[in-house]
Amino acid sequence: MTATGIGSLPGEDIDAALGLVFTELPDLPHLPELPARGPGADMVGRAAGALADLHVDLQPSGWRLVARPGIDERRAVEFLDRDLDALVPIAAGHDGPLKVQLAGPWTLAATLQTARGPVLADAGAVRDVVASLAETVRVHLAEVGRRVPHAQLVLQIDEPALPAVLDGSVPTASGFGNVRAVEPAVVRDALRAVVGAAAGVDVVVHCCAADVPLRLLDDAGVRAISVDLAVARLDPDVVGELVEAGTKLWLGVVPALGPGVPPPVRDVVDPVRRLWRDLGFPPEQLAPTVVLTPACGLAGASDGWARTALRLVRQAAAVLADAPEPMSRNAASR
């Protein structure tokens, strides 16, 4: 069984962050985001700055589409280039899986602004962002592959705003109303275009909300779906169908903020075992189907908790790989 991180980490030192990730998560390391460095180093700013043939600047209301590049966009591009270059000394010879993340089309549409309000309220702007992000995916994966030519790339698309887009709860510019809900078929097709741009690369969509649209994501062609196991309302019938069809589950099992005293590993693995028993699949199918992660990004955590969280998911994955079901008392005594 494999463990990985969601994306963000505390601190401002990309070399230290990569050292932590490759030490604690050697089977599936990732390129972390470090939002503490400032705007452009965060999830949305990183993807917005990288959008192909579109430009952004930073306003009090957030990132806004503009006609030409400026200092905010250049800073975001510099952060990403610096982080990609930092992969070379630590990962140039890495020949296993390596994950990179980009904000998804609907989270970008819900958070980016035009001069009149959210991109989500402008169908033409939404189409532009989707097309741009698809090209960005192609370029980004090529840039990563150039620096780590032996790695097996995995792309995580972050979609925390996806349920709000579907249920019509994204606020308008005034804050007094909401943008109309987007039809599921439109949401699916946009995701499918972005997923399709990652040709030959496994794509996982991460959404840490309660109502993750599992079937829609599966229809969009993703290889895996990443959820916060403590928050997501998972229908066992739907999850079972997806697993039978080959979709993998990435389960967030360690809180993103330190609870004070770290939980014992058995408390981390027990919810996974319960879910697997509810699904009715054989224990030996657990390890090849499930990846363990923290519940969400760790940017708000202390350095100590970030290290502990990554270590806990790795230890939990090792326990489940060795013993997907706990031994009975009689077996344990033999």
JOSUL-V313901 format. One record per pair of residues at least 12 apart in sequence whose C-alpha atoms are under 7 Angstrom apart, sorted by the first residue. I is the first residue (numbers start at 1). GAP is how many residues later the second one is. Records with the same first field share a line. If there is no record, write none. Layout:
I: GAP ; GAP
This chain:
1: 286 ; 287 ; 289 ; 290 ; 316 ; 317 ; 320
2: 25 ; 26 ; 289 ; 290 ; 315
3: 22 ; 25 ; 288 ; 289 ; 290 ; 310 ; 311 ; 314
4: 21 ; 24 ; 25 ; 288 ; 289
5: 25 ; 288 ; 289 ; 305
6: 287 ; 288 ; 290 ; 291
7: 25 ; 26 ; 94 ; 290
8: 24 ; 25 ; 26 ; 289 ; 290 ; 291
9: 23 ; 24 ; 25 ; 288 ; 289 ; 290 ; 297
10: 24 ; 26 ; 288 ; 289 ; 290 ; 291 ; 292 ; 293
11: 23 ; 25
12: 22 ; 24 ; 25
14: 69
15: 71
17: 15
18: 13
24: 286 ; 287 ; 290
25: 289
27: 70
28: 69 ; 70 ; 71
29: 69 ; 70
30: 68 ; 69 ; 70
31: 68 ; 69
34: 265
35: 264
40: 35 ; 36
41: 35 ; 38
43: 59 ; 60
44: 59 ; 64
45: 31
46: 30 ; 34
47: 55 ; 56
49: 24 ; 27 ; 28
50: 27 ; 86
51: 81 ; 82 ; 85
52: 80 ; 81 ; 83 ; 84
53: 79
55: 12 ; 13 ; 14
56: 13 ; 17
57: 13 ; 15 ; 16
58: 14
62: 50
63: 49 ; 50
64: 48 ; 49 ; 50
65: 47 ; 48 ; 49
84: 60
88: 59 ; 60
91: 57
92: 55 ; 56
93: 55 ; 57
94: 54 ; 56 ; 57
95: 55 ; 56 ; 57
96: 55 ; 56
97: 54 ; 55 ; 56 ; 57
98: 53 ; 54 ; 55 ; 56
99: 54 ; 55 ; 56 ; 57
100: 54 ; 55 ; 56
101: 54 ; 55 ; 56 ; 57
102: 54 ; 55 ; 56
103: 54 ; 55 ; 56
104: 53 ; 54 ; 55
105: 24 ; 25 ; 28 ; 86
106: 53 ; 55 ; 56
107: 52 ; 53 ; 54 ; 55
109: 17
110: 51 ; 60
117: 55 ; 56
118: 54 ; 55
121: 58
130: 60
133: 61
134: 59 ; 60 ; 63
137: 60 ; 61
138: 59 ; 60
153: 48
154: 47 ; 48 ; 49
155: 46 ; 47 ; 48 ; 49
156: 47 ; 48 ; 49 ; 50
157: 47 ; 48 ; 49
158: 47 ; 48 ; 49
159: 46 ; 47 ; 48
160: 47 ; 48 ; 49
163: 48 ; 49
165: 16 ; 17
166: 15 ; 16 ; 17 ; 18
167: 14
168: 12 ; 13
188: 28 ; 31 ; 32
189: 31
191: 29
192: 28 ; 29
195: 26 ; 27
202: 21
203: 19 ; 20 ; 21
204: 18 ; 19 ; 20 ; 21 ; 22
205: 17 ; 19 ; 20 ; 21
206: 19 ; 20 ; 21
207: 19 ; 20
208: 19 ; 20 ; 88
209: 22 ; 23
210: 21 ; 22 ; 23
211: 21 ; 22
212: 20
223: 24 ; 25
224: 23 ; 24 ; 25 ; 26
225: 23 ; 24 ; 25
226: 23 ; 24 ; 25
227: 23 ; 24 ; 25
228: 23 ; 24 ; 25 ; 67
229: 22 ; 23 ; 24
236: 42 ; 43
240: 39
248: 41 ; 42
249: 40 ; 41 ; 42
250: 40 ; 41 ; 42 ; 43
251: 40 ; 41 ; 42
252: 40 ; 41 ; 42 ; 43 ; 44
253: 15 ; 39 ; 40 ; 41 ; 42
254: 14 ; 40 ; 41 ; 55 ; 59
255: 39 ; 40
256: 38 ; 39 ; 40 ; 41 ; 42 ; 45
257: 43 ; 44
258: 43 ; 47
265: 47 ; 51
268: 48
269: 47
273: 52
283: 41 ; 42
286: 38
287: 34
292: 21 ; 25
293: 20
294: 15 ; 19
